[in-house]
Amino acid sequence: MWTKSHSITTRSVTKEQMWNLFSDVANWNKWDNGIDSSSLHSKFEAGHYITLKPAGGPTVKIELLEVVPCKRFLDRTNFPLAKMWDDHTFEETSQGLKITHTITVKGILSALWVKLVAGKMAAGLPADMQRQIEAAAAYPKTI
């Protein structure tokens, strides 16, 4: 098993703004340069899925496993002989909103998928999360 996590605490946005950013799946490519396109199939709820076309890669299906509005969403991508989980949490603290993104890969070919996908994602988390905060500031403060 391989896991990498990054957290950032900010007063620039609310948990509702972050939630509005992530639940607006069709616009992920506006703030993530690594995404050509993404679409939500049905609702941003557990049991539903997202299709995502990464820049230079094939379209993947991402299943929403757990969705707690304004607090957390967990998704899973199935690769051949490995699975990748992305866990996004939003926690209000006395210092501001703590945003955490954790990537976990398990399976026989996990080392391959870490090299091809997850490692690059993890390396980009600090910059990606800063862009997410900047983009979320334009969203409504309520859901």
C-alpha positions, 0 to 999 in steps of 0.5 A: 500500500502507498499513501500520500497526504497534504493539508493546507489551512486557509481563511480565504474560503469556506467549506461551502465554497470548497464543496461547491467547487468540487461538486461542479465536476464539469468545470474541474478543468478550469482550475486543474491543468491536468484535466482535459474534461470531466463529467458527473453522471447523475448526482454528486452522491455515493454510488454515482460516478465521474468520468475524467479525461486527464491531459494526455491520458485515457478517460477513467471512471471514478466512483464516489464511495462516500459523500458528506456535503461540506465535510468529505468525499472519497472516490475510487479509480480502478486500474488493472490489478490496483485501485486508487482512492482519493479522500478529500476532507474539509474541517473547520479549525480555529486557524481556518478551514483545514483542507486535506487530500489523501491519495492511497493506492493498493494492489499487485500493480500498485507500484506501477500505478504510483509511478504512472499516476498517483506519484505525479498527483501527490507531487502536485498536491500543494500547488493544486490545492492552492489553485483550488482555494483560489478558484473556490473563492469565486463560488457562493458561500452557501450550498 
